[in-house]
Amino acid sequence: MEMIASFQIDHNKLNPGVYVSRIDGDITTYDLRFIKPNTPPYLDTKALHTIEHLFATYARNSRFAQNIIYFGPMGCRTGFYLIVRELSSQDTLTLIRETLENAINHQGEIPGSQPVECGNAAEHDLEGAKIEMTKYSQIIKNKTIFDLQY
């Protein structure tokens, strides 16, 4: 069986940051790596869940909304995948930074966190999510398009 591309990256050498994971025509998958792999503590499940809700909501309500295909967590709890269509790397970095800023400043109810909207409405942590997003925002604040390769 062929090894998928993301499993061919040496995770022991991978640091937190933003990386182009793969390009498929006009679709680009970005690796938003919050935590260095294999170095606990990993993202707390409740905070990870809340980041997913906040980032996905703000990204899909941004000026780049038509370019967003997917945002979701990695099973290893070290980060997220952002999949976009027809969006330059520079615009993607702008999207990520603006979305993080909006999500960090979010007040009130977590979008989509009611039982009728979410399959695990009991497991959210807004403050924990904001702490993790703030740390990640600092990690990527000076990243450029030249820093996006594994």
DSSP file (Angstrom, degrees, kcal/mol; ACC not computed):
  #  RESIDUE AA STRUCTURE BP1 BP2  ACC     N-H-->O    O-->H-N    N-H-->O    O-->H-N    TCO  KAPPA ALPHA  PHI   PSI    X-CA   Y-CA   Z-CA
    1    1 A M              0   0    0      0, 0.0     2,-0.2     0, 0.0     0, 0.0   0.000 360.0 360.0 360.0 139.6    0.0    0.0    0.0
    2    2 A E        -     0   0    0      1,-0.1     2,-0.4     0, 0.0     0, 0.0  -0.504 360.0-121.8 -74.9 136.6    1.3    3.5   -0.9
    3    3 A M        -     0   0    0     -2,-0.2    -1,-0.1     1,-0.1     5,-0.1  -0.631  30.2-118.8 -77.0 129.3    2.3    5.7    2.1
    4    4 A I    >>  -     0   0    0     -2,-0.4     3,-1.2     1,-0.1     4,-0.5  -0.344  24.9-110.5 -70.2 154.8    0.3    9.0    2.0
    5    5 A A  G >4 S+     0   0    0      1,-0.3     3,-1.6     2,-0.2     4,-0.3   0.849 113.3  56.0 -56.9 -42.7    2.3   12.2    1.7
    6    6 A S  G >4 S+     0   0    0      1,-0.3     3,-0.6     2,-0.2    -1,-0.3   0.763 104.3  54.7 -67.4 -22.8    1.8   13.5    5.2
    7    7 A F  G <4 S+     0   0    0     -3,-1.2    -1,-0.3     1,-0.2    -2,-0.2   0.572  97.5  66.0 -83.3  -8.8    3.1   10.3    6.7
    8    8 A Q  G << S+     0   0    0     -3,-1.6     2,-0.4    -4,-0.5    -1,-0.2   0.495  79.5  97.0 -90.1  -4.1    6.4   10.7    4.7
    9    9 A I  S <  S-     0   0    0     -3,-0.6     2,-1.3    -4,-0.3     3,-0.1  -0.702  86.4-116.6 -83.4 133.8    7.3   13.9    6.6
   10   10 A D    >   -     0   0    0     -2,-0.4     3,-1.7     1,-0.2     4,-0.4  -0.590  29.6-169.5 -72.6  98.5    9.8   13.3    9.5
   11   11 A H  T 3  S+     0   0    0     -2,-1.3     3,-0.4     1,-0.3    -1,-0.2   0.697  79.9  67.8 -66.0 -20.1    7.6   14.3   12.4
   12   12 A N  T 3  S+     0   0    0      1,-0.2    -1,-0.3    -3,-0.1    -2,-0.1   0.713 107.0  40.2 -71.6 -18.7   10.5   14.2   14.8
   13   13 A K  S <  S+     0   0    0     -3,-1.7     2,-0.4     2,-0.1    -1,-0.2   0.435  92.2 109.4-104.4  -3.1   12.0   17.2   12.9
   14   14 A L        -     0   0    0     -4,-0.4     3,-0.1    -3,-0.4   136,-0.0  -0.618  48.7-167.5 -84.4 128.2    8.7   19.1   12.4
   15   15 A N        -     0   0    0     -2,-0.4    18,-0.2    21,-0.1    20,-0.1  -0.698  36.0 -78.5-108.1 162.3    8.3   22.3   14.4
   16   16 A P  S    S+     0   0    0      0, 0.0     2,-0.3     0, 0.0    18,-0.2  -0.303  83.2  89.8 -55.9 142.5    5.2   24.4   15.0
   17   17 A G  E    S-A   33   0A   0     16,-1.8    16,-2.1    18,-0.1     2,-0.4  -0.982  77.9 -63.4 163.3-160.4    4.3   26.6   12.1
   18   18 A V  E     +A   32   0A   0     -2,-0.3     2,-0.3   129,-0.2    14,-0.2  -0.988  50.3 176.2-122.7 131.4    2.4   26.7    8.8
   19   19 A Y  E     -A   31   0A   0     12,-2.1    12,-3.2    -2,-0.4     2,-0.7  -0.975  36.9-118.0-136.3 148.3    3.3   24.4    6.0
   20   20 A V  E     -A   30   0A   0    128,-3.4   130,-0.4    -2,-0.3    10,-0.2  -0.791  30.9-176.9 -79.6 117.0    2.0   23.5    2.6
   21   21 A S  E     -     0   0A   0      8,-2.9     2,-0.3    -2,-0.7     9,-0.2   0.886  60.5 -23.0 -83.7 -43.3    1.0   19.8    3.0
   22   22 A R  E     -A   29   0A   0      7,-1.4     7,-2.8    -3,-0.1     2,-0.4  -0.981  49.5-140.9-164.9 156.9    0.0   19.2   -0.6
   23   23 A I  E     -A   28   0A   0     -2,-0.3     2,-0.5     5,-0.2     5,-0.2  -0.995  14.2-179.8-126.6 126.7   -1.2   20.8   -3.8
   24   24 A D  E >   -A   27   0A   0      3,-3.4     3,-1.8    -2,-0.4     2,-0.4  -0.836  63.7 -67.3-126.4  90.7   -3.8   19.2   -6.0
   25   25 A G  T 3  S-     0   0    0     -2,-0.5    -1,-0.0     1,-0.3    61,-0.0  -0.507 120.3  -9.4  65.2-119.2   -4.5   21.4   -8.9
   26   26 A D  T 3  S+     0   0    0     -2,-0.4    60,-3.0    -3,-0.1     2,-0.5   0.299 121.4  90.9 -93.4   9.5   -6.2   24.6   -7.6
   27   27 A I  E <   -AB  24  85A   0     -3,-1.8    -3,-3.4    58,-0.2     2,-0.4  -0.916  55.0-171.5-111.2 128.3   -6.6   23.0   -4.1
   28   28 A T  E     -AB  23  84A   0     56,-2.5    56,-2.6    -2,-0.5     2,-0.5  -0.969  10.9-152.5-121.1 133.1   -3.9   23.5   -1.4
   29   29 A T  E     -AB  22  83A   0     -7,-2.8    -8,-2.9    -2,-0.4    -7,-1.4  -0.912  14.2-159.7-103.4 125.5   -3.9   21.7    2.0
   30   30 A Y  E     -AB  20  82A   0     52,-3.5    52,-2.2    -2,-0.5     2,-0.7  -0.853  11.6-142.1-106.7 141.8   -2.1   23.6    4.7
   31   31 A D  E     -AB  19  81A   0    -12,-3.2   -12,-2.1    -2,-0.4     2,-1.0  -0.910  11.2-165.8-100.0 110.1   -0.7   22.0    7.9
   32   32 A L  E     -AB  18  80A   0     48,-2.9    48,-2.0    -2,-0.7     2,-0.9  -0.812  13.1-166.1 -97.5  93.0   -1.3   24.4   10.8
   33   33 A R  E     +AB  17  79A   0    -16,-2.1   -16,-1.8    -2,-1.0    46,-0.3  -0.729  20.0 168.7 -92.2 106.2    1.0   22.8   13.3
   34   34 A F        +     0   0    0     44,-1.5     2,-0.4    -2,-0.9    45,-0.2   0.827  66.9  37.9 -81.3 -35.8    0.4   24.2   16.8
   35   35 A I  S    S-     0   0    0     43,-2.5    -1,-0.1   -20,-0.1   -18,-0.1  -0.924  88.0-109.1-124.1 139.5    2.4   21.6   18.8
   36   36 A K    >   -     0   0    0     -2,-0.4     3,-1.2     3,-0.2   -21,-0.1  -0.544  51.7-104.9 -64.4 125.7    5.8   19.9   18.0
   37   37 A P  T 3  S+     0   0    0      0, 0.0    -1,-0.1     0, 0.0    40,-0.0  -0.156  98.5  14.5 -55.8 146.6    4.9   16.3   17.2
   38   38 A N  T 3  S+     0   0    0     38,-0.1    -2,-0.1     1,-0.1     4,-0.0   0.710 100.7 104.9  62.5  25.2    5.7   13.6   19.7
   39   39 A T    <   -     0   0    0     -3,-1.2    -3,-0.2     2,-0.1    -1,-0.1  -0.701  68.7-124.6-134.0  82.7    6.2   16.2   22.5
   40   40 A P  S    S+     0   0    0      0, 0.0     2,-0.1     0, 0.0     3,-0.0  -0.184  81.1  79.5 -59.2 158.5    3.3   16.3   24.9
   41   41 A P        -     0   0    0      0, 0.0     2,-0.1     0, 0.0     3,-0.1   0.353  68.5-167.3 -81.3 145.1    1.2   18.0   26.1
   42   42 A Y        -     0   0    0      1,-0.2    36,-0.2    -2,-0.1     2,-0.1  -0.360  41.0 -64.5 -87.8 173.2   -0.9   17.9   23.0
   43   43 A L        -     0   0    0     34,-2.7    -1,-0.2    -2,-0.1     2,-0.1  -0.411  59.5-111.7 -61.2 130.5   -3.9   20.2   22.4
   44   44 A D     >  -     0   0    0     -2,-0.1     4,-3.1     1,-0.1     5,-0.2  -0.403  23.3-124.4 -61.6 138.2   -6.6   19.5   24.9
   45   45 A T  H  > S+     0   0    0      1,-0.2     4,-2.3     2,-0.2     5,-0.2   0.876 109.0  48.5 -56.9 -42.2   -9.6   17.9   23.3
   46   46 A K  H  > S+     0   0    0      2,-0.2     4,-1.9     1,-0.2    79,-1.0   0.917 114.5  44.8 -67.2 -42.5  -12.0   20.5   24.5
   47   47 A A  H  > S+     0   0    0     77,-0.2     4,-2.8     2,-0.2    -2,-0.2   0.921 112.9  51.9 -66.0 -43.7   -9.8   23.4   23.4
   48   48 A L  H  X S+     0   0    0     -4,-3.1     4,-2.3     1,-0.2    -2,-0.2   0.911 109.1  50.5 -57.3 -44.7   -9.1   21.7   20.0
   49   49 A H  H  X S+     0   0    0     -4,-2.3     4,-1.9    -5,-0.2    -1,-0.2   0.899 111.7  47.3 -61.4 -42.6  -12.9   21.3   19.5
   50   50 A T  H  X S+     0   0    0     -4,-1.9     4,-2.9     2,-0.2     5,-0.2   0.888 108.7  53.8 -69.9 -39.1  -13.5   25.0   20.2
   51   51 A I  H  X S+     0   0    0     -4,-2.8     4,-3.1     1,-0.2     5,-0.4   0.927 107.1  53.4 -58.7 -43.4  -10.7   26.1   17.9
   52   52 A E  H  X S+     0   0    0     -4,-2.3     4,-2.1    -5,-0.2     5,-0.3   0.936 111.8  43.9 -56.2 -48.5  -12.3   24.1   15.2
   53   53 A H  H  X S+     0   0    0     -4,-1.9     4,-2.0     2,-0.2    -2,-0.2   0.938 118.7  42.7 -63.8 -47.4  -15.6   25.8   15.7
   54   54 A L  H  X S+     0   0    0     -4,-2.9     4,-2.8     2,-0.2     5,-0.3   0.951 117.0  44.3 -66.9 -50.2  -14.2   29.3   16.0
   55   55 A F  H  X S+     0   0    0     -4,-3.1     4,-2.9    -5,-0.2     5,-0.3   0.937 115.1  48.4 -63.2 -46.6  -11.7   29.1   13.2
   56   56 A A  H  X S+     0   0    0     -4,-2.1     4,-2.1    -5,-0.4    -1,-0.2   0.910 114.4  46.7 -60.5 -42.1  -14.1   27.4   10.7
   57   57 A T  H  < S+     0   0    0     -4,-2.0     4,-0.4    -5,-0.3    -2,-0.2   0.949 116.3  42.2 -66.6 -49.6  -16.8   30.0   11.5
   58   58 A Y  H >< S+     0   0    0     -4,-2.8     3,-0.8     1,-0.2    -2,-0.2   0.894 115.0  50.4 -67.2 -39.0  -14.6   33.0   11.2
   59   59 A A  H >< S+     0   0    0     -4,-2.9     3,-1.4    -5,-0.3     5,-0.2   0.910 110.2  50.0 -63.7 -41.1  -12.8   31.7    8.1
   60   60 A R  T 3< S+     0   0    0     -4,-2.1    -1,-0.2    -5,-0.3    -2,-0.2   0.516 113.1  47.6 -78.9  -2.8  -16.0   31.0    6.3
   61   61 A N  T <  S+     0   0    0     -3,-0.8    -1,-0.3    -4,-0.4    -2,-0.2   0.189  96.2  99.7-114.7  13.1  -17.3   34.5    7.2
   62   62 A S  S X  S-     0   0    0     -3,-1.4     3,-1.7    -5,-0.1     4,-0.2  -0.298  94.5 -95.8 -90.4 177.1  -14.1   36.2    6.0
   63   63 A R  T 3  S+     0   0    0      1,-0.3     3,-0.2     2,-0.1    -1,-0.1   0.649 128.1  54.5 -66.8 -13.6  -13.4   38.0    2.7
   64   64 A F  T >> S+     0   0    0     -5,-0.2     3,-2.4     1,-0.2     4,-0.5   0.181  71.8 119.9-101.3  15.1  -11.9   34.6    1.6
   65   65 A A  G X4  +     0   0    0     -3,-1.7     3,-1.3     1,-0.3    -1,-0.2   0.833  68.6  57.5 -51.7 -40.7  -15.0   32.6    2.4
   66   66 A Q  G 34 S+     0   0    0      1,-0.3    -1,-0.3    -3,-0.2    -2,-0.1   0.655 105.0  53.6 -68.4 -13.6  -15.5   31.4   -1.2
   67   67 A N  G <4 S+     0   0    0     -3,-2.4    18,-2.5    17,-0.1     2,-0.5   0.524  84.1 102.0 -96.7  -7.7  -12.0   29.9   -1.1
   68   68 A I  E <<  +C   84   0A   0     -3,-1.3    16,-0.2    -4,-0.5     3,-0.1  -0.659  33.1 163.0 -84.5 125.3  -12.4   27.8    2.1
   69   69 A I  E     -     0   0A   0     14,-2.9     2,-0.3    -2,-0.5    15,-0.2   0.785  64.5 -13.2-102.0 -45.1  -13.1   24.1    1.6
   70   70 A Y  E     -C   83   0A   0     13,-1.7    13,-3.1     2,-0.0    -1,-0.4  -0.992  43.2-173.3-160.3 146.0  -12.3   22.6    5.0
   71   71 A F  E     +C   82   0A   0     -2,-0.3    11,-0.2    11,-0.2   -15,-0.1  -0.954  32.1 138.9-139.4 125.8  -10.8   23.3    8.4
   72   72 A G  E     -C   81   0A   0      9,-2.1     9,-3.1    -2,-0.3     2,-0.1  -0.993  45.9 -85.9-163.3 164.9  -10.4   20.5   10.9
   73   73 A P  E     -C   80   0A   0      0, 0.0     2,-0.3     0, 0.0     7,-0.3  -0.316  33.0-119.5 -78.3 154.1   -8.2   18.9   13.5
   74   74 A M    >   -     0   0    0      5,-2.7     3,-1.8     1,-0.1     5,-0.2  -0.696  24.1-126.0 -82.8 143.0   -5.5   16.4   13.1
   75   75 A G  T 3  S+     0   0    0     -2,-0.3    -1,-0.1     1,-0.3     5,-0.0   0.768 109.2  62.9 -61.3 -26.0   -6.2   13.1   15.0
   76   76 A C  T 3  S-     0   0    0      1,-0.0    -1,-0.3   -34,-0.0   -38,-0.1   0.550 106.3-128.2 -77.8  -6.4   -2.8   13.5   16.8
   77   77 A R  S <  S+     0   0    0     -3,-1.8   -34,-2.7     2,-0.2    -2,-0.1   0.805  79.1 112.3  64.0  32.6   -4.0   16.7   18.4
   78   78 A T  S    S-     0   0    0    -36,-0.2   -43,-2.5     1,-0.2   -44,-1.5   0.457  84.7 -44.1-108.2  -4.3   -0.9   18.7   17.2
   79   79 A G  E     -B   33   0A   0    -46,-0.3    -5,-2.7    -5,-0.2     2,-0.3  -0.971  59.9 -83.0 172.3-156.7   -2.7   20.9   14.8
   80   80 A F  E     -BC  32  73A   0    -48,-2.0   -48,-2.9    -2,-0.3     2,-0.5  -0.921  22.0-125.7-140.9 158.5   -5.2   21.4   12.0
   81   81 A Y  E     -BC  31  72A   0     -9,-3.1    -9,-2.1    -2,-0.3     2,-0.5  -0.943  18.9-166.8-108.1 134.2   -5.6   21.1    8.3
   82   82 A L  E     -BC  30  71A   0    -52,-2.2   -52,-3.5    -2,-0.5     2,-0.5  -0.989   5.3-165.9-117.9 121.9   -6.9   24.1    6.3
   83   83 A I  E     +BC  29  70A   0    -13,-3.1   -14,-2.9    -2,-0.5   -13,-1.7  -0.944  13.0 174.6-114.4 125.2   -7.9   23.3    2.7
   84   84 A V  E     -BC  28  68A   0    -56,-2.6   -56,-2.5    -2,-0.5     2,-0.4  -0.867  22.3-139.4-128.5 159.6   -8.4   26.2    0.3
   85   85 A R  E    S-B   27   0A   0    -18,-2.5   -58,-0.2    -2,-0.3     3,-0.1  -0.974  78.8 -11.1-121.1 133.5   -9.1   26.6   -3.4
   86   86 A E  S    S+     0   0    0    -60,-3.0     2,-0.4    -2,-0.4    -1,-0.2   0.883  93.0 134.1  50.3  50.3   -7.5   29.2   -5.6
   87   87 A L        -     0   0    0    -61,-0.3    -1,-0.2    -3,-0.1    -3,-0.1  -0.993  52.9-126.4-133.0 125.4   -5.9   31.2   -2.8
   88   88 A S     >  -     0   0    0     -2,-0.4     4,-2.3     1,-0.1     5,-0.1  -0.186  24.8-113.5 -65.1 161.1   -2.3   32.3   -2.9
   89   89 A S  H  > S+     0   0    0      2,-0.2     4,-2.4     1,-0.2     5,-0.2   0.888 118.5  52.7 -62.4 -38.9    0.0   31.5   -0.1
   90   90 A Q  H  > S+     0   0    0      1,-0.2     4,-2.2     2,-0.2    -1,-0.2   0.934 110.8  46.1 -63.0 -45.5    0.2   35.2    0.9
   91   91 A D  H  > S+     0   0    0      1,-0.2     4,-2.9     2,-0.2    -1,-0.2   0.859 110.5  54.5 -65.4 -34.2   -3.6   35.4    1.1
   92   92 A T  H  X S+     0   0    0     -4,-2.3     4,-2.8     2,-0.2    -2,-0.2   0.920 107.7  48.9 -66.1 -42.4   -3.7   32.2    3.0
   93   93 A L  H  X S+     0   0    0     -4,-2.4     4,-2.5     2,-0.2    -2,-0.2   0.912 112.3  49.2 -60.9 -41.3   -1.3   33.6    5.6
   94   94 A T  H  X S+     0   0    0     -4,-2.2     4,-2.8     2,-0.2     5,-0.3   0.932 111.0  50.0 -61.6 -45.9   -3.4   36.7    5.8
   95   95 A L  H  X S+     0   0    0     -4,-2.9     4,-2.7     1,-0.2     5,-0.2   0.930 111.5  48.2 -57.0 -48.0   -6.5   34.6    6.2
   96   96 A I  H  X S+     0   0    0     -4,-2.8     4,-2.5     1,-0.2    -2,-0.2   0.936 114.3  45.2 -61.5 -47.7   -4.9   32.5    9.0
   97   97 A R  H  X S+     0   0    0     -4,-2.5     4,-2.3     2,-0.2    -2,-0.2   0.923 116.1  45.0 -64.4 -45.0   -3.7   35.6   10.9
   98   98 A E  H  X S+     0   0    0     -4,-2.8     4,-2.4    -5,-0.2    -1,-0.2   0.895 113.8  50.2 -66.5 -39.3   -7.0   37.5   10.6
   99   99 A T  H  X S+     0   0    0     -4,-2.7     4,-2.7    -5,-0.3     5,-0.2   0.917 110.6  49.2 -66.2 -42.9   -9.0   34.5   11.5
  100  100 A L  H  X S+     0   0    0     -4,-2.5     4,-3.0    -5,-0.2     5,-0.2   0.930 110.7  50.8 -60.5 -45.1   -6.9   33.8   14.6
  101  101 A E  H  X S+     0   0    0     -4,-2.3     4,-1.7     1,-0.2    -2,-0.2   0.932 112.9  45.3 -59.3 -46.5   -7.3   37.4   15.7
  102  102 A N  H  < S+     0   0    0     -4,-2.4     4,-0.3     1,-0.2    -1,-0.2   0.912 115.0  47.7 -62.9 -42.9  -11.0   37.3   15.3
  103  103 A A  H >< S+     0   0    0     -4,-2.7     3,-1.0     1,-0.2    -2,-0.2   0.890 110.0  51.9 -67.6 -39.3  -11.3   34.0   17.1
  104  104 A I  H 3< S+     0   0    0     -4,-3.0    -1,-0.2     1,-0.2    -2,-0.2   0.860 113.0  46.0 -63.6 -34.8   -9.0   35.1   20.0
  105  105 A N  T 3< S+     0   0    0     -4,-1.7    -1,-0.2    -5,-0.2    -2,-0.2   0.398  84.7 131.4 -89.1   2.6  -11.2   38.2   20.4
  106  106 A H    <   -     0   0    0     -3,-1.0     2,-0.4    -4,-0.3    -3,-0.1  -0.295  36.4-169.0 -59.6 135.3  -14.5   36.2   20.2
  107  107 A Q        +     0   0    0      2,-0.1     2,-0.2     0, 0.0    -2,-0.1  -0.933  44.7  12.8-122.6 149.4  -17.0   37.0   23.0
  108  108 A G  S    S+     0   0    0     -2,-0.4    -2,-0.0     2,-0.0     2,-0.0  -0.499 103.5   7.7  92.3-157.5  -20.1   35.1   23.9
  109  109 A E  S    S-     0   0    0     -2,-0.2    -2,-0.1     1,-0.1     3,-0.0  -0.280  74.8-110.8 -66.0 143.9  -21.4   31.8   22.8
  110  110 A I    >   -     0   0    0      1,-0.1     3,-1.4     3,-0.1     4,-0.1  -0.615  43.7-105.5 -72.3 127.0  -19.2   29.4   20.8
  111  111 A P  T 3  S+     0   0    0      0, 0.0   -54,-0.1     0, 0.0    -1,-0.1  -0.284  99.4   5.4 -57.4 135.1  -20.6   29.2   17.3
  112  112 A G  T 3  S+     0   0    0      1,-0.1    -2,-0.0    -3,-0.0   -58,-0.0   0.761  91.0 126.2  67.5  27.0  -22.4   25.9   16.6
  113  113 A S    <   +     0   0    0     -3,-1.4    -1,-0.1     4,-0.1    -3,-0.1   0.364  36.1 105.0-102.4   6.4  -22.0   24.7   20.2
  114  114 A Q  S >> S-     0   0    0     -4,-0.1     3,-2.2     1,-0.1     4,-1.7  -0.574  82.6-112.8 -83.3 150.9  -25.6   23.8   21.0
  115  115 A P  T 34 S+     0   0    0      0, 0.0    -1,-0.1     0, 0.0     6,-0.1   0.809 118.4  55.7 -53.9 -32.2  -26.6   20.1   21.1
  116  116 A V  T 34 S+     0   0    0      1,-0.2     3,-0.1     5,-0.0    -3,-0.0   0.712 117.5  36.0 -72.3 -18.3  -28.8   20.6   18.0
  117  117 A E  T <4 S+     0   0    0     -3,-2.2     2,-0.4     1,-0.2    -1,-0.2   0.613 117.1  47.7-106.0 -18.7  -25.8   22.0   16.1
  118  118 A C    ><  -     0   0    0     -4,-1.7     3,-0.7     1,-0.1    -1,-0.2  -0.974  62.6-142.8-137.3 138.8  -22.9   19.9   17.5
  119  119 A G  T 3  S+     0   0    0     -2,-0.4    -1,-0.1     1,-0.3     3,-0.1   0.548 105.9  27.8 -77.9  -7.8  -22.3   16.2   18.1
  120  120 A N  T >  S+     0   0    0     -6,-0.1     3,-1.8     3,-0.1    -1,-0.3  -0.345  70.1 158.0-147.6  59.2  -20.4   16.8   21.3
  121  121 A A  T <   +     0   0    0     -3,-0.7     3,-0.1     1,-0.3    -2,-0.1   0.696  68.5  64.6 -61.7 -21.8  -21.7   20.0   22.6
  122  122 A A  T 3  S+     0   0    0      1,-0.2     2,-0.9    -3,-0.1    -1,-0.3   0.694  89.3  72.4 -76.3 -18.2  -20.6   19.3   26.2
  123  123 A E    <   +     0   0    0     -3,-1.8     2,-0.3   -78,-0.0    -1,-0.2  -0.678  65.8 117.4-107.6  82.3  -16.9   19.3   25.3
  124  124 A H        -     0   0    0     -2,-0.9     2,-0.2    -3,-0.1   -77,-0.2  -0.972  35.3-172.4-137.5 153.0  -15.8   22.9   24.6
  125  125 A D     >  +     0   0    0    -79,-1.0     4,-2.3    -2,-0.3     5,-0.2  -0.739   3.3 179.7-148.4  94.2  -13.3   25.2   26.3
  126  126 A L  H  > S+     0   0    0     -2,-0.2     4,-2.3     2,-0.2     5,-0.2   0.919  85.3  45.9 -63.9 -46.4  -13.3   28.8   25.0
  127  127 A E  H  > S+     0   0    0      1,-0.2     4,-2.1     2,-0.2    -1,-0.2   0.917 113.5  49.2 -66.4 -42.2  -10.6   30.1   27.3
  128  128 A G  H  > S+     0   0    0      1,-0.2     4,-2.2     2,-0.2    -1,-0.2   0.897 111.1  50.9 -61.6 -40.5   -8.3   27.1   26.6
  129  129 A A  H  X S+     0   0    0     -4,-2.3     4,-2.7     1,-0.2     5,-0.2   0.911 109.1  50.5 -62.9 -43.1   -8.9   27.6   22.9
  130  130 A K  H  X S+     0   0    0     -4,-2.3     4,-2.2     2,-0.2    -1,-0.2   0.885 109.1  51.5 -64.4 -38.4   -8.0   31.3   23.1
  131  131 A I  H  X S+     0   0    0     -4,-2.1     4,-2.2     2,-0.2    -1,-0.2   0.941 113.0  44.7 -62.2 -47.4   -4.7   30.5   25.0
  132  132 A E  H  X S+     0   0    0     -4,-2.2     4,-2.3     1,-0.2    -2,-0.2   0.894 114.0  48.9 -66.1 -40.6   -3.7   27.9   22.3
  133  133 A M  H  X S+     0   0    0     -4,-2.7     4,-2.6     2,-0.2    -1,-0.2   0.862 109.8  52.4 -68.2 -34.6   -4.6   30.3   19.5
  134  134 A T  H  X S+     0   0    0     -4,-2.2     4,-1.8    -5,-0.2    -2,-0.2   0.927 110.4  47.7 -65.7 -44.8   -2.7   33.1   21.1
  135  135 A K  H  X S+     0   0    0     -4,-2.2     4,-1.6     1,-0.2    -2,-0.2   0.928 114.6  46.5 -60.0 -45.1    0.4   31.0   21.4
  136  136 A Y  H  X S+     0   0    0     -4,-2.3     4,-2.0     1,-0.2    -2,-0.2   0.898 106.8  57.6 -66.6 -40.0    0.1   29.8   17.8
  137  137 A S  H  X S+     0   0    0     -4,-2.6     4,-0.8     1,-0.2    -1,-0.2   0.885 106.8  49.4 -56.6 -39.9   -0.5   33.4   16.6
  138  138 A Q  H  < S+     0   0    0     -4,-1.8     3,-0.3     1,-0.2     4,-0.3   0.864 107.8  54.7 -67.6 -36.2    2.9   34.3   18.1
  139  139 A I  H  < S+     0   0    0     -4,-1.6     3,-0.3     1,-0.2    -2,-0.2   0.887 118.4  32.9 -63.7 -39.7    4.6   31.4   16.4
  140  140 A I  H >< S+     0   0    0     -4,-2.0     3,-1.7     1,-0.2    -1,-0.2   0.432  85.8 104.3-100.1   1.2    3.4   32.4   13.0
  141  141 A K  T 3< S+     0   0    0     -4,-0.8    -1,-0.2    -3,-0.3    -2,-0.1   0.804  92.5  32.2 -58.3 -32.2    3.4   36.2   13.3
  142  142 A N  T 3  S+     0   0    0     -4,-0.3    -1,-0.3    -3,-0.3    -2,-0.1   0.278  89.3 125.6-107.7  10.4    6.6   36.6   11.2
  143  143 A K    <   -     0   0    0     -3,-1.7     2,-0.2   -50,-0.1    -3,-0.1  -0.415  39.1-167.4 -69.9 144.3    6.2   33.7    8.9
  144  144 A T    >   -     0   0    0     -2,-0.1     3,-2.1   -51,-0.0     4,-0.1  -0.694  42.2 -91.2-120.9 177.1    6.4   34.4    5.2
  145  145 A I  G >  S+     0   0    0      1,-0.3     3,-0.9    -2,-0.2    -2,-0.1   0.724 124.2  64.7 -62.5 -19.2    5.6   32.4    2.1
  146  146 A F  G 3  S+     0   0    0      1,-0.2     3,-0.3     2,-0.1    -1,-0.3   0.553  96.2  57.5 -80.5  -7.2    9.2   31.2    2.1
  147  147 A D  G <  S+     0   0    0     -3,-2.1  -129,-0.2     1,-0.2    -1,-0.2   0.296  80.5  91.1-101.1   7.7    8.6   29.5    5.4
  148  148 A L    <   +     0   0    0     -3,-0.9  -128,-3.4    -4,-0.1     2,-0.3   0.436  61.5  95.1 -90.6   1.2    5.8   27.2    4.2
  149  149 A Q              0   0    0     -3,-0.3  -128,-0.1  -130,-0.2  -131,-0.1  -0.731 360.0 360.0 -94.3 142.6    7.8   24.2    3.1
  150  150 A Y              0   0    0   -130,-0.4    -1,-0.1    -2,-0.3  -131,-0.1   0.495 360.0 360.0 -59.9 360.0    8.4   21.2    5.4
